[in-house]
Amino acid sequence: MQTPPLDPNVADLAPAGSLLTSYDEEHVVTYIRLLQAEGEGADWREVARIVLHIDPEREPDRARNAYQSHLARAKWMTEQGRLLRGSRSN
């Protein structure tokens, strides 16, 4: 796995399959930031604005869906032990 970008743009929804994707590899930092923000009790709207680059005031549904899907993906990757290992270390 190459070094992921620090602040990439995100899709409206994170991948949902059971295999890691190149999108997942590119968004490892995003996933870590989401988990960290949740652990600190940050408001999802602030996280959507700062981490996902989606304004929840202008696009509330898109922001909420993107936040929820990316956070769920981050949690799945953590549960699978893949968040920091990457797809090549199965």
C-alpha positions as CSV (number, residue, x, y, z in Angstrom):
1,M,0.0,0.0,0.0
2,Q,1.4,3.4,-1.0
3,T,1.2,6.4,1.4
4,P,-2.5,7.5,1.2
5,P,-3.3,11.2,0.6
6,L,-3.8,13.2,3.7
7,D,-7.1,15.0,2.8
8,P,-8.7,13.4,-0.3
9,N,-12.2,14.3,-1.6
10,V,-14.8,11.7,-0.8
11,A,-17.5,10.0,-2.8
12,D,-21.1,10.4,-1.6
13,L,-21.0,6.9,-0.2
14,A,-18.1,4.7,0.9
15,P,-17.7,1.2,-0.6
16,A,-19.9,-1.4,1.1
17,G,-18.5,-4.7,-0.1
18,S,-16.5,-7.2,1.8
19,L,-13.3,-6.6,-0.1
20,L,-10.9,-3.6,0.4
21,T,-10.9,-1.3,-2.6
22,S,-8.4,1.2,-4.0
23,Y,-10.8,3.8,-2.6
24,D,-10.4,2.3,0.9
25,E,-6.6,2.5,0.5
26,E,-6.8,6.1,-0.6
27,H,-9.1,7.1,2.3
28,V,-7.3,5.4,5.2
29,V,-6.5,8.8,6.7
30,T,-10.2,9.9,6.3
31,Y,-11.3,6.7,8.1
32,I,-8.9,7.3,10.9
33,R,-10.0,11.0,11.3
34,L,-13.7,9.9,11.4
35,L,-13.0,7.3,14.1
36,Q,-11.0,9.8,16.1
37,A,-13.7,12.5,15.8
38,E,-16.4,10.0,16.9
39,G,-14.2,9.0,19.9
40,E,-13.9,12.6,20.9
41,G,-17.7,13.2,20.6
42,A,-17.4,15.6,17.7
43,D,-20.7,16.7,16.1
44,W,-21.2,14.9,12.8
45,R,-21.9,18.1,11.0
46,E,-18.6,19.6,11.9
47,V,-16.9,16.3,10.9
48,A,-18.7,16.3,7.6
49,R,-17.6,19.9,6.9
50,I,-14.0,19.5,7.9
51,V,-13.1,15.8,7.0
52,L,-15.5,15.1,4.2
53,H,-15.6,18.6,2.7
54,I,-19.4,18.5,2.5
55,D,-21.5,21.5,3.9
56,P,-24.3,20.0,6.0
57,E,-26.2,23.3,5.9
58,R,-26.4,23.3,2.1
59,E,-26.6,19.5,1.6
60,P,-27.8,17.9,4.8
61,D,-28.9,14.5,3.3
62,R,-25.7,14.1,1.3
63,A,-23.5,15.1,4.2
64,R,-25.3,12.8,6.7
65,N,-25.2,9.8,4.2
66,A,-21.6,10.3,3.4
67,Y,-20.7,10.6,7.1
68,Q,-22.6,7.5,8.1
69,S,-21.3,5.4,5.2
70,H,-17.7,6.4,5.7
71,L,-17.9,5.9,9.5
72,A,-19.4,2.5,9.0
73,R,-16.7,1.6,6.6
74,A,-14.0,2.8,9.0
75,K,-15.5,0.7,11.7
76,W,-15.7,-2.4,9.5
77,M,-12.1,-2.0,8.5
78,T,-11.1,-1.7,12.1
79,E,-13.2,-4.8,13.0
80,Q,-11.5,-6.7,10.2
81,G,-8.1,-5.6,11.4
82,R,-7.4,-4.0,8.0
83,L,-7.5,-0.3,8.7
84,L,-3.7,0.0,9.0
85,R,-2.6,-3.3,7.4
86,G,-4.1,-2.7,4.0
87,S,-5.4,-5.2,1.5
88,R,-2.2,-7.1,0.9
89,S,-1.9,-8.4,4.5
90,N,-4.8,-10.8,4.7
